[in-house]
Amino acid sequence: MPTPVLLSRGLDPVLGIFTGFFAYYLHETHPRTAPPPDKQLAALVQWKWAKWKREREEKLNALEREAEASSRVVS
């Protein structure tokens, strides 16, 4: 028995992805279901990005301090 296909093998995944994005957009923007502004996806992504950048900067600074300390010992 062949697998059921709604429109076509290539168009079904596109339709599914579009439907998912559209449903998420409606969930985020509808007044009844919308999360508070600090819990929306854009704010969470900005927070995560800033956290990642801060941790990366701290790691790079630690590596620079370690490299400076090792170069002083060698000199």
C-alpha positions as a Markdown table, in Angstrom:
| # | Residue | x | y | z |
|---|---|---|---|---|
| 1 | Met | 0.0 | 0.0 | 0.0 |
| 2 | Pro | 1.5 | 3.4 | -1.0 |
| 3 | Thr | 2.0 | 6.0 | 1.6 |
| 4 | Pro | -0.8 | 8.7 | 1.7 |
| 5 | Val | 0.2 | 12.0 | 0.1 |
| 6 | Leu | -1.8 | 15.2 | 0.6 |
| 7 | Leu | -0.6 | 17.3 | -2.4 |
| 8 | Ser | 2.7 | 15.9 | -3.5 |
| 9 | Arg | 5.9 | 14.4 | -2.0 |
| 10 | Gly | 7.7 | 17.7 | -2.4 |
| 11 | Leu | 4.9 | 20.1 | -1.4 |
| 12 | Asp | 3.8 | 18.3 | 1.7 |
| 13 | Pro | 6.9 | 19.1 | 3.8 |
| 14 | Val | 6.7 | 22.8 | 2.7 |
| 15 | Leu | 3.1 | 22.9 | 3.7 |
| 16 | Gly | 3.9 | 21.4 | 7.0 |
| 17 | Ile | 6.7 | 23.8 | 7.8 |
| 18 | Phe | 4.6 | 26.8 | 6.7 |
| 19 | Thr | 1.7 | 25.6 | 8.9 |
| 20 | Gly | 4.0 | 25.2 | 11.9 |
| 21 | Phe | 5.5 | 28.7 | 11.5 |
| 22 | Phe | 2.1 | 30.2 | 11.0 |
| 23 | Ala | 0.7 | 28.5 | 14.1 |
| 24 | Tyr | 3.6 | 29.7 | 16.2 |
| 25 | Tyr | 3.2 | 33.2 | 14.9 |
| 26 | Leu | -0.5 | 33.2 | 15.8 |
| 27 | His | 0.3 | 31.8 | 19.2 |
| 28 | Glu | 2.9 | 34.5 | 19.9 |
| 29 | Thr | 0.7 | 37.4 | 18.6 |
| 30 | His | -2.8 | 36.5 | 19.7 |
| 31 | Pro | -3.8 | 38.6 | 22.8 |
| 32 | Arg | -5.2 | 35.7 | 24.7 |
| 33 | Thr | -2.2 | 33.3 | 24.2 |
| 34 | Ala | 0.7 | 35.7 | 23.8 |
| 35 | Pro | 3.4 | 35.3 | 26.4 |
| 36 | Pro | 4.7 | 38.4 | 28.2 |
| 37 | Pro | 7.2 | 40.4 | 26.2 |
| 38 | Asp | 10.2 | 39.1 | 28.2 |
| 39 | Lys | 9.1 | 35.5 | 27.4 |
| 40 | Gln | 8.7 | 35.8 | 23.7 |
| 41 | Leu | 11.0 | 34.0 | 21.4 |
| 42 | Ala | 12.8 | 37.2 | 20.2 |
| 43 | Ala | 13.6 | 38.3 | 23.7 |
| 44 | Leu | 14.8 | 34.8 | 24.7 |
| 45 | Val | 17.1 | 34.6 | 21.7 |
| 46 | Gln | 18.6 | 38.0 | 22.5 |
| 47 | Trp | 19.2 | 36.9 | 26.1 |
| 48 | Lys | 20.8 | 33.6 | 25.0 |
| 49 | Trp | 22.9 | 35.4 | 22.4 |
| 50 | Ala | 24.1 | 38.0 | 25.0 |
| 51 | Lys | 24.9 | 35.2 | 27.5 |
| 52 | Trp | 26.9 | 33.3 | 24.9 |
| 53 | Lys | 28.8 | 36.4 | 23.9 |
| 54 | Arg | 29.6 | 37.2 | 27.5 |
| 55 | Glu | 30.8 | 33.7 | 28.2 |
| 56 | Arg | 32.9 | 33.6 | 25.1 |
| 57 | Glu | 34.5 | 37.0 | 26.0 |
| 58 | Glu | 35.3 | 35.7 | 29.5 |
| 59 | Lys | 36.9 | 32.6 | 28.0 |
| 60 | Leu | 39.0 | 34.6 | 25.5 |
| 61 | Asn | 40.1 | 37.0 | 28.2 |
| 62 | Ala | 41.1 | 34.1 | 30.4 |
| 63 | Leu | 43.1 | 32.6 | 27.5 |
| 64 | Glu | 44.8 | 35.9 | 26.9 |
| 65 | Arg | 45.8 | 36.3 | 30.5 |
| 66 | Glu | 47.1 | 32.7 | 30.5 |
| 67 | Ala | 49.1 | 33.4 | 27.3 |
| 68 | Glu | 50.6 | 36.6 | 28.8 |
| 69 | Ala | 51.5 | 34.8 | 32.0 |
| 70 | Ser | 53.2 | 32.0 | 30.1 |
| 71 | Ser | 55.1 | 34.5 | 27.9 |
| 72 | Arg | 56.4 | 36.3 | 31.0 |
| 73 | Val | 57.7 | 33.1 | 32.5 |
| 74 | Val | 59.5 | 32.2 | 29.3 |
| 75 | Ser | 61.1 | 35.6 | 28.9 |
